[in-house]
Amino acid sequence: MDIKFEGGVVAGSVPGQMKSVPRFSLGGRFVVLSPYEDRWGREKFIGATFGSMDWLWEGDDEIRFDKETRNLSGVMVALPEEEDPAWDGSAWLRLPQETAGARAATVEDFSARPVDVRWVAPGAKAVVCAYSAFLSDPSGLRRLRVAPGFDLVAAADGTYAGWILESPADCVVDAFEAPTPGPALAAFREALAEFLDLFVEPRIDMMQDEDPALLIRLEALLARVSALPPDPRHEAMRTWMLQVREDWYAIAG
């Protein structure tokens, strides 16, 4: 299975997944699978790899390959803030899956624009994100599991089409830190489903305009998460919602 990125870079399947596991930053709205846990480590990692990244604030996703082996060694992708009500992403979850790593055909940097649209499976069991050009017809799409719980998806001709994160509640973090071991509580999975339904356009803009109905939803979700037992995942969501409430509704504490 090949995956073609902008700029003509092609990655083919090779034995062995990436060692990094997914971390899902709610505040940063990104998923990262790279061997670093802070910004200094990220700078060091970027220097040892090639591929795509946010060059000069262009907003590209981060798809990085080792300079010596050309193997895929890191991914950081942005979570879209848009949904398409007509798109049922469950068809992507039924795609045949190949478990393998990836190796770039050449050593060169390239572009990887963030995908446009997201779909959240019921109960937040998975997040499926895609370029809008690939929503209408899932036939021919292929799914490459490059790390535990994370897939890159390509069209029949290999063109990069999007990505899938399974069990996102398990890997919630604040920023780049290591994820909390073990599965998330069922109550937190339900809270994440509500969180993802709340923090999506046009509701994000409405909250920034101090919509009172959405404040009620935000307060209710904050109370639910605050009542959960101590867990870094719960605290990451709670901290972000408190910050949003202060920034958008001028309610501190």
C-alpha positions in Angstrom: 0.0 0.0 0.0 1.4 3.4 -1.0 0.4 6.8 0.3 1.1 9.9 -1.8 1.6 13.2 -0.1 1.7 16.7 -1.8 5.0 17.3 -3.5 5.3 13.8 -5.0 6.5 12.0 -1.9 5.3 8.4 -1.8 5.4 6.2 1.3 5.1 2.4 0.9 4.2 -0.2 3.5 7.0 -1.9 5.4 7.1 -4.3 8.3 6.8 -2.7 11.8 4.6 0.0 13.2 5.7 3.2 14.9 6.6 2.7 18.5 4.8 5.9 19.7 1.2 5.6 20.9 -1.5 8.3 20.2 -1.9 11.3 22.5 -5.1 13.4 21.9 -4.7 17.0 23.1 -8.2 18.6 23.7 -6.8 22.1 24.2 -4.4 22.0 21.3 -7.0 20.1 19.1 -4.4 17.7 17.7 -3.3 14.1 17.8 0.4 13.3 18.1 2.3 10.1 17.7 6.0 11.1 18.0 8.8 10.2 20.4 8.8 13.5 22.3 6.9 14.8 25.3 7.7 18.5 25.3 8.6 21.4 22.9 12.3 21.0 23.3 12.0 17.3 22.4 10.0 18.2 19.4 12.6 20.6 18.1 15.3 17.8 18.5 13.0 15.3 16.7 12.3 17.7 13.8 16.1 18.1 13.3 16.6 14.3 13.0 13.7 13.8 10.5 12.3 15.1 7.2 8.8 15.5 5.8 6.0 18.0 6.5 5.5 20.3 9.4 4.1 23.8 10.2 6.8 25.7 8.2 6.5 29.5 8.7 3.0 29.2 10.1 1.5 27.5 7.0 -0.4 25.2 9.2 0.7 21.9 7.7 0.3 18.6 9.6 3.5 16.9 10.8 4.3 13.7 8.9 8.0 12.9 9.7 10.4 10.2 8.4 13.8 9.2 9.8 16.6 10.7 7.7 18.7 7.5 7.8 16.1 4.7 7.4 13.3 6.8 5.7 10.8 5.0 8.0 7.8 6.9 9.3 8.7 8.0 12.8 6.3 10.7 13.8 2.8 12.1 13.1 1.0 15.2 14.4 -2.4 15.9 12.8 -4.9 18.7 13.6 -8.5 17.9 14.6 -10.9 19.7 12.2 -13.5 22.0 13.7 -16.0 21.3 10.9 -18.5 18.4 10.5 -20.6 17.5 7.4 -24.1 16.4 8.5 -24.4 14.3 5.3 -21.3 12.3 5.9 -21.4 9.0 7.7 -17.8 8.1 8.6 -18.7 4.6 9.7 -17.9 3.4 6.2 -14.3 4.3 6.9 -14.3 2.1 10.0 -15.3 -0.9 7.9 -12.4 -0.5 5.5 -10.0 -3.4 5.2 -7.0 -2.7 7.4 -3.3 -3.4 6.8 -1.0 -3.2 9.8 2.4 -2.0 8.8 4.9 0.9 9.0 5.7 3.2 6.1 8.9 4.2 4.3 9.4 7.3 2.1 10.7 6.7 -1.4 12.9 9.8 -1.3 14.4 12.1 1.3 12.7 15.3 0.8 10.3 17.7 2.6 6.7 18.0 1.4 3.3 19.5 2.3 0.5 17.9 4.2 -2.5 20.2 4.6 -4.7 19.4 7.5 -7.9 17.5 6.7 -11.2 19.4 6.4 -14.0 17.4 8.1 -14.4 15.1 11.1 -16.9 12.5 12.1 -17.3 11.1 15.6 -18.6 7.6 16.1 -21.4 7.1 18.6 -20.0 7.1 22.1 -16.8 8.7 20.8 -15.5 5.2 20.0 -13.5 6.7 17.1 -12.8 10.0 15.4 -12.6 9.8 11.6 -11.1 12.8 9.8 -10.9 13.4 6.0 -10.4 15.8 3.1 -13.9 16.8 1.9 -13.1 15.5 -1.6 -13.2 11.9 -0.3 -16.5 12.0 1.6 -18.9 10.9 -1.2 -17.5 7.5 -2.1 -15.5 5.3 0.2 -15.0 2.6 -2.3 -11.3 2.0 -3.1 -10.1 3.7 0.1 -7.4 1.8 2.0 -6.5 1.9 5.7 -3.0 1.5 7.0 -2.6 1.0 10.8 0.8 2.7 11.4 0.5 2.7 15.2 -1.7 1.2 17.8 -5.2 2.7 17.4 -4.2 5.1 14.6 -4.6 4.7 10.8 -3.7 6.7 7.7 -6.2 6.4 4.9 -5.4 6.6 1.2 -7.5 6.6 -2.0 -7.2 3.8 -4.6 -4.4 5.7 -6.4 -2.5 6.2 -3.1 -3.5 9.9 -2.5 -3.6 10.7 1.2 -7.3 11.0 2.2 -7.4 11.3 6.0 -6.9 9.5 9.3 -8.7 7.5 12.0 -8.1 7.5 15.8 -9.8 4.7 17.7 -10.7 5.0 21.5 -9.8 8.7 21.7 -10.8 8.9 25.4 -8.0 6.6 26.3 -5.3 8.8 25.0 -6.5 12.3 26.1 -3.6 14.5 27.3 -3.0 18.2 27.9 -0.2 18.7 25.4 2.6 16.3 24.4 3.0 14.3 27.7 2.7 10.5 27.8 -0.9 9.2 28.0 -2.4 7.8 31.2 -2.1 4.0 31.2 -5.3 1.9 31.1 -8.7 2.4 29.5 -10.8 5.5 30.3 -13.9 5.2 32.4 -17.2 4.8 30.6 -18.4 8.0 32.1 -15.4 9.9 30.6 -16.0 8.3 27.2 -19.5 9.7 27.3 -18.2 13.1 28.5 -15.8 13.1 25.5 -18.6 12.5 23.1 -20.5 15.5 24.5 -17.2 17.5 24.5 -16.6 16.8 20.8 -20.3 17.6 20.0 -20.0 20.9 21.8 -16.6 22.1 20.5 -17.4 22.1 16.8 -18.5 24.8 14.4 -20.8 26.7 14.4 -21.0 26.1 18.2 -17.4 27.3 18.8 -18.2 30.7 17.2 -21.5 30.8 19.2 -19.7 30.3 22.5 -17.1 32.9 21.5 -20.2 35.2 21.1 -21.4 34.2 24.6 -24.3 32.1 23.6 -26.3 31.5 26.8 -27.7 28.1 25.8 -24.3 26.7 25.1 -23.0 28.1 28.4 -25.6 25.9 30.1 -24.3 22.8 28.2 -20.7 23.8 29.0 -21.5 24.2 32.7 -23.3 20.9 32.8 -20.4 19.0 31.2 -17.9 20.7 33.5 -19.9 19.5 36.5 -20.0 16.0 35.1 -16.2 15.9 34.5 -15.5 17.5 37.9 -17.4 14.8 39.7 -15.3 12.0 38.1 -12.4 10.5 40.2 -8.9 11.9 39.8 -7.3 11.1 36.5 -5.0 13.2 34.3 -7.5 12.8 31.4 -10.3 14.2 33.4 -8.2 17.1 34.6 -7.1 17.9 31.0 -10.7 18.2 29.9 -11.7 20.1 33.0 -8.8 22.6 32.7 -9.6 23.3 29.1 -13.3 24.0 29.8 -12.5 26.3 32.7 -10.2 28.2 30.4 -12.9 28.5 27.7 -15.4 29.6 30.2 -13.1 32.3 31.4 -12.0 33.4 28.0 -15.3 33.3 26.2 -17.8 34.0 29.0 -15.6 36.0 31.4 -16.4 33.5 34.2 -13.4 32.7 36.3 -12.8 29.8 38.7 
